[in-house]
Amino acid sequence: MSSPVWHPFTQHALTPDFPLVSRGEGVWLETDKGRLLDAISSWWVITHGHRHPKIVAAIKAQADQLDQVIFANLTHQPAEDVARELIAIAPLGLSHVFYSDSGSTAVEVALKMALGFWKNGGKPRTKIIALEHAYHGDTVGTMSPGARGVFTDAYAPFLFDVVRLPFPAAGREQETLDMLKVAAKDAAALIVEPLILGSGGMLIYSPEVLRALAVICRRNGTLLIADEVMTGFGRTGTLFACKQAGVAPDIMCLSKGLTGGSLPLAVTLCTPEIFQAHYSQDRSRTFFHSSSFTANPIACAAARANLEIWQDEPVLERIAGLADMQEERLARFRADSRFTNVRRLGTIAALELTVPDPGYLSGIGPRLMAFFLERGVLLRPLGNTIYVMPPYGVTAAELDLVYDAIAAAGQKFGIK
Ligand SMILES: *Cc1c(COP(=O)(O)O)cnc(C)c1O
């Protein structure tokens, strides 16, 4: 019998059957078609590995206490604790934490906070600036600052306009900065994925550019929104990517690694000024946003356990070790003409397989994924861009399996 389930970002006409996953442990997934090495951290969320014992224990304990409660006018300890700890480790200047439940909602909240800040301040700015190739989510609001294309065409009439800055590729940075200097004069906010654009193809830009973008925003009073939904919690080598650039955003979005990847949860952090713009005896200035599961206690308990793991375990050393292991394994591909743009930022490695039809819709994408699955490796290339983003606990031998599969794919599909 065919399944009634409609899967995300999946072309069912081209995907006949799905492995049924029954169990996860560390970097491994058990399926009815055999074991899979999760080399993309289950869509970038799993940081320490599947089912970290401390996170599992925290979830069980919280489920025994309080499952869910309305978060308007009530609070609970896991949410209070996580908020306090996040403020302690976040870039300086962030003082308040608004909870939601996915990266997209964290970004929606960020955009609404920025617009509310300007409206309540009595000088409404409504212009949003975003980067070429950006990705900020799949809701109508977050698709707007995201790159336009085949993903957004059907919804184009409903997306709001943004000012689009060219991607600050090496050598082209000045163009981006010059355009921002003009656009920032009357803009509400610039939204960026700091240092690396994920879904746009693992495109890396320098900390100096991020710093320069932040300076221009500051000079013009334009709010800087750091969408750290992917980059947060160590992916780029530091806890947050902004820290590498010494940048303090006005608003920061976190989600994927917040619970170690175990449960859906998101936060939008902001400065006192943004909170104050919504703080008033006048109820029309309330921040009008909620989701039913805002700050779900079990998810917050998982996040609290994740933050404890960051304190108690040598996570940053593990990340540095993974970064080195990735770099060593990339070396053989730098000398191989079947691959181009071999690159790495922190724990994230990416490279392009040379094909006649590069791009996201490259015919090679689904064939590559199937090829890797057959070899027991879960990779989901963005077109002909192959990237490796494993949980931090992956071992050298496990990583070798991933790169051997990539090398085999090069042999089979690459052109010299
Ligand atoms: C994944 C992602 C989002 C969206 O998060 P969801 O939880 O999938 O809604 C937003 N921004 C960035 C940078 C992301 O990588």
The ligand as an SDF file (V2000), in Angstrom:
LIG
                    3D

 15 15  0  0  0  0  0  0  0  0999 V2000
   17.1960   25.6510    8.3220 C   0  0  0  0  0  0  0  0  0  0  0  0
   17.2920   27.1340    8.3270 C   0  0  0  0  0  0  0  0  0  0  0  0
   16.1710   27.9310    8.5980 C   0  0  0  0  0  0  0  0  0  0  0  0
   14.7950   27.3490    8.7710 C   0  0  0  0  0  0  0  0  0  0  0  0
   14.7100   26.5140    9.8700 O   0  0  0  0  0  0  0  0  0  0  0  0
   13.4800   25.4810    9.9780 P   0  0  0  0  0  0  0  0  0  0  0  0
   13.6230   24.9110   11.3390 O   0  0  0  0  0  0  0  0  0  0  0  0
   13.7000   24.4770    8.8970 O   0  0  0  0  0  0  0  0  0  0  0  0
   12.2420   26.2570    9.7950 O   0  0  0  0  0  0  0  0  0  0  0  0
   16.3460   29.2960    8.6540 C   0  0  0  0  0  0  0  0  0  0  0  0
   17.5520   29.8560    8.4570 N   0  0  0  0  0  0  0  0  0  0  0  0
   18.6470   29.1230    8.1970 C   0  0  0  0  0  0  0  0  0  0  0  0
   19.9540   29.8070    8.0150 C   0  0  0  0  0  0  0  0  0  0  0  0
   18.5540   27.7370    8.1010 C   0  0  0  0  0  0  0  0  0  0  0  0
   19.6350   27.0170    7.8020 O   0  0  0  0  0  0  0  0  0  0  0  0
  1  2  1  0
  2  3  1  0
  2 14  2  0
  3  4  1  0
  3 10  2  0
  4  5  1  0
  5  6  1  0
  6  7  2  0
  6  8  1  0
  6  9  1  0
 10 11  1  0
 11 12  2  0
 12 13  1  0
 12 14  1  0
 14 15  1  0
M  END
$$$$
